[in-house]
Amino acid sequence: MIFKKRSLSAKKSWLGFYFILPFIFGFLFFFLYPFIQSIVFSMSRLVINPDGYSLAFVRWENYRKALLVHPDFLRVFLTTISNILADVPLIIFFSIFAALLLNQRFKGRLLVRTIFFLPVIMGAGIILALERTDFMTELLQTGQDLPGGFLSGSSLKAFLLQLKLPELGLKYILNIVDKVPIIIRASGIQILIFLAGLKAIPSSLYEASKVEGATGWEDFWFITLPLISPLIVTNIVYTVIDSFTAGSNDLVKLIRDTAFGGAGYGVSTAMANLYFFTIALLLAITVVISARWVFYQED
């Protein structure tokens, strides 16, 4: 026979390939050519003329200008990468916590879920506009002018210092407090993905653990967390890319300003490529490391 019967594992492998076919076609037909063109632009000087534009090949000059000559790029670049590395764990932890809460049965669960997903449903521009006119945000920003400075960061820092916390841990906690609105706004899709994963866990596993006398804490560490670990990787990748393309990203603004009113299109493309390859490297490292602890349930 020319066509042999495939095994179940082979069918599953091909099924995964079919799922990523749209991405492969999208990459080949919509992304590959612009990506190659961006590499060419980043190594050329673009000159506008009456017939359109012409390119003068300058090799690595645009990358040198971006890293060594531009006054702000390297600082904003390192700050943006460090912020992404700091924000991703917070968003993932909050998303898991929120998904576990929303997965419980309680009155008003639909309303609470809707509130959590409102930042996703509404446009980011609307959210930013609301933040600018929000009374509490304004009050927190001007809290140092209030009598006693109750809402000021210095008062909170003084209180935490009394707890004898390490300086590094103190700074991290204060950073988390400052970013609570950002974390909540950036967690909607991740919560939805984790909820879907929690719903897919067979209830028989929890029933068996209950018979064995396992606690809820043990259920989380030995059943829930291993079974949603593939979704943790998915959400890490999504969160990094979402932060990478966010409209409020300072580096994205800098690259745009450089293209249309700064050092030129070639330098801005070099900046964008440096940013892209750094994010791609971070994602590759994440996937390689996570492959050691991610658990895939076999049917």
Residue, then its C-alpha position, 0 to 999 in steps of 0.5 A: m500500500i502506498f498510503k500506510k495507516r498512521s499511528l495515533s502519535a503521528k496523527k497528533s503530530w500532524l494535527g499540531f502542524y495543521f494548527i500552525l499552518p495559518f501562522i506559517f502562511g501568514f509569515l511567508f506571505f505577509f511578514l517575511y518580505p517586510f522583515i527582509q526589507s527592514i534589514v535592508f533599510s537598517m543597513s542603508r541611508l534612505v534618501i527621498n527624491p522626486d521619483g520616490y526614494s533611493l537607498a545608499f548602503v552604509r553597512w552597520e553605521n545605523y546600528r552604531k548611531a543607534l547604540l553609540v550616538h543617539p542620546d536616548f536610545l540605549r537608556v530607553f532600550l535598557t529601561t524598557i527591557s528591564n520593565i518587561l522582565a519585571d512586569v511579566p512575572l507580576i502579570i502571570f502571578f496575578s492572572i493565575f490568582a485571579a483565574l483561580l478566584l473566578n473559577q470558584r462558584f459564588k454569586g455574582r461570578l459573571l459580573v466579577r468576570t466582566i469587570f476583570f475583562l473590561p480593560v480588554i473589551m474597551g480600547a486602550g485609548i479610552i482607558l488611558a483617558l480615564e486614568r488621566t481624569d481619574f480622581m484617585t490617580e490624581l490624588l495619589q500623584t499629589g498625595q505628598d501635599l496632603p497633611g501628614g503625607f499619608l498617601s505619599g510614597s515616602s510614608l509607605k516606605a517609612f512604614l515598610l522600613q519599620l518592618k526591617l525589609p531588605e532595601l532590594g525587596l522594599k523597592y520591588i514591593l513599592n514598584i508592585v504597588d505603583k504598577v497595580p493598575i497596569i498589571i490589572r489592565a494587562s491581565g485580561i487575556q491571560i486570565l481568560i486563557f488560565l480560566a479555559g485551562l482550569k475548566a479543562i482539568p478533569s474533576s476526577l483528579y480532584e475527587a481522587s486527591k480528596v479521597e487520599g486526604a490531600t489539602g487544597w494547597e497540595d491540589f494546587w501544587f500537584i494537580t492544578l499548576p502542572l496541568i496549566s504549566p503549558l498555558i503559563v508559557t503561552n501567557i509569558v509569550y503573549t505578555v512579552i509580545d503585548s508589552f513589546t507592541a503596546g502603544s504606551n511603550d516609550l521605546v516604540k514612541l522613540i523609534r517612531d519619533t526617530a523615523f519621522g523627526g529625528a535621525g532618519y528612517g534607517v536609524s529608526t529601523a535599526m533601533a526596531n530590529l535591535y528591539f525585535f531581536t532582543i525580544a526574540l532572544l528572550l522568548a527563545i530562552t524562555v521556551v528552552i528553559s520552560a521545556r524542562w518543567v512544563f508538563y504535558q498530559e497524555d491521553 
